[in-house]
Amino acid sequence: MPYEFGDVVLVRFPFTNQAAFKQRPAVVISNRAYNMARPDAVIMAITSQLHSPSSLGEVWIGQWQAANLLKPSAIKPIFATLEQSLILKRLGILHLSDQAALRQAIAAVLG
């Protein structure tokens, strides 16, 4: 089953220095057509470490239970591309309101 924008997945997410990985939830930000045409997916990290105020591009997930996350979480403005075969499992999907907030955050970061 192809992944879609807003799918919450479990992955070994790379650190930005590429020195190590951490198993964590992430959200798929590439769309279904991209994910069907390519072997990879574009994702953003999800963290349960919430900081107030949030930083530019960070999205607090309002409906975190609906996304099947274990605790209140935020999407970090850290992007990665990885092969879909490296996705360990699908956890859930972001609520439509959280998807809309994520789209706004991506636009703010990428302009």
C-alpha positions in Angstrom: 0.0 0.0 0.0 1.6 3.3 -1.0 2.2 6.0 1.6 0.4 9.4 1.4 0.9 12.9 2.7 0.1 12.9 6.4 0.9 9.2 7.1 2.6 8.8 10.5 5.3 6.1 10.2 8.1 4.6 12.4 11.6 4.9 10.9 15.2 5.0 11.8 15.6 8.8 11.3 19.1 10.1 10.4 20.6 12.9 12.5 21.4 16.0 10.5 25.1 15.2 10.6 24.4 11.7 9.2 26.6 10.2 12.0 23.7 8.1 13.5 20.1 7.3 13.5 17.3 7.3 16.0 14.1 5.2 15.8 11.2 7.7 15.9 7.9 8.5 14.4 7.9 10.7 11.3 5.3 12.0 8.9 5.3 11.4 5.2 5.2 14.7 3.3 5.6 13.4 -0.3 2.3 12.7 -2.0 0.8 9.4 -3.2 1.8 9.9 -6.8 5.4 10.6 -5.9 5.5 7.6 -3.5 4.0 5.3 -6.2 6.5 6.5 -8.9 9.6 6.3 -6.8 11.1 3.9 -4.3 11.7 6.6 -1.7 9.5 8.9 0.4 10.1 12.4 1.8 9.5 12.6 5.6 9.8 15.0 8.6 10.7 14.0 12.1 8.2 13.9 15.0 9.4 14.5 18.6 7.7 14.4 22.0 10.2 17.1 23.2 7.9 20.1 23.1 9.4 23.6 23.5 7.4 26.8 24.0 7.4 28.9 22.0 7.7 26.6 19.0 10.5 27.3 16.5 9.9 28.3 12.8 8.5 25.4 10.9 7.6 23.3 13.9 4.0 22.0 14.1 2.5 20.9 17.4 0.2 18.0 16.6 -3.2 18.9 18.1 -4.8 15.5 17.4 -1.8 13.4 18.4 -4.0 10.5 19.7 -5.8 10.3 16.3 -2.3 10.0 14.7 -1.7 7.0 17.1 1.2 8.7 18.9 1.9 7.8 22.5 2.1 11.4 23.8 1.8 15.0 22.8 4.2 15.6 19.9 5.4 18.1 17.4 6.7 17.8 13.8 10.2 19.1 13.5 11.3 21.1 10.5 13.9 18.5 9.6 13.4 16.8 6.2 14.8 13.4 5.1 14.4 11.2 2.0 14.6 7.4 2.5 13.7 4.3 0.7 10.1 3.2 1.5 11.4 -0.3 2.3 13.2 1.3 5.4 9.8 2.4 6.9 9.3 0.0 9.8 5.5 0.4 10.0 2.6 2.8 9.6 1.4 4.1 12.9 -1.6 6.3 11.8 -2.4 9.4 9.9 -2.5 13.1 10.9 -5.9 14.7 11.4 -6.9 17.1 8.5 -6.4 20.1 10.7 -2.8 18.9 11.6 -2.2 18.3 7.8 -3.3 21.8 7.0 -0.9 23.2 9.7 1.9 21.0 8.3 1.4 22.4 4.8 1.6 25.9 6.2 4.8 25.1 8.1 6.4 23.5 5.0 5.6 26.7 3.0 7.1 28.8 5.7 10.3 26.8 5.7 10.7 26.3 2.0 9.1 29.6 0.9 
